[in-house]
Amino acid sequence: MSDYQETIIDLLRHGEPVGGRRLRGSQDDPLSDDGWAQMRAAVGDNRPWQKIISSPLKRCSEFAQELVGVDNMPYEEIPGFQEIRFGRWEGMSPEEIMTAFPGELEGYWRDPTTFSPPEGETLDAFIKRVDNHWDDLLVGHRGQHVLLVCHGGVIRAILNQVLEMPLRALWRIEVPFANVSRIRVTHFDDYPTTSNLVFHQPRL
């Protein structure tokens, strides 16, 4: 008889950082007042988790630590869940990038598998980084309900694996500020593990 277990991972994107919509990558801007409000509204009074994991960047970790302070649950920061590094685009809005570096951002959006941010992280390296830490998370938290507070790119990378999408379509998934995605992973001892996207929406 198979041993059946479910693991639930809620993916919460950070809210709006100070400075509004920009390609931040590893730039460590904190949340704006609106960003704090977005994340609090997304979570509401729900506290179903057994552990909270976060990217160490402030726009994720400061809100995660607020949740931990309220509920005193286990907490861990994992650098591998940081956003993709955008190189010389970091800190710039899309409009600023298109003005300063004509054609670069358009090429990246069209096919990120062949065009990388100059001086930034390649899509292959980013996907491998996130996939490795995602696999470790599932192994280490089997049967638990975990909240992962992270970034739009990281959530897209995880959804890409779960939905088995082509990599070139990665940036076609909309992940608004403070969006919540739930992944259900089923484990059978005698069968391959399966993962499903349960929902992808603005709040729990």
C-alpha positions, 0 to 999 in steps of 0.5 A: 500500500502506498504512503500518501502525503500532501505538501502545500506551498503558498507563494507570496510575491512582495508588495510594491517597493519604494520607487514603484515599478522597476527591475530591481533584481538584487537591489535591496529596496524596502516596501513602500507604505502601499506595499505593506498594505498590499501584503497585509491585505493579501494574507488577511487573518489567514495563518495556516502555515507551519513554517515561513521561508523568505528571500533575504531581500528586504521587500520580502523578509521584513513582511515575513518577519512581521508574520513570524513575530505575530505567530512565532512560527519557524522562519528561514531565509534562503538566498537561493530564492532571491530574484534574478539578477538584472545586471546593468538594468537593475533599479531602472524602470522598463521605460528607462531601460528602453531609452538607455539601451534600445532593443535590449529589453524587448529582445529579453521579453521576446526570448529570454533563453537567447538574450540575457540582461547585460552583466546579469544572470542568465535564465538557465542559471536562474532556473537551475538555482530556483529549481534546486532550492525548490526541490530541497524545500519539498524534500525538507518539508514533506507533508507540511504547509509552508509560506514562501515569500519571494519575487515575481521571477522566482514564482514564475520559475516555480510555476514554469516547473510545475506547469512544464511550460517552455522557458521562453514563455516565462515572462508571459505569466502575470504576477502582480504585487502581493499575488498568492499562488498555491502549489499542492504536491502529492507524494506516493512512495510507489509513484512519481511525485505530482505537483498542481497549481491550485490557484493564482490570485491577489489574496488568500 
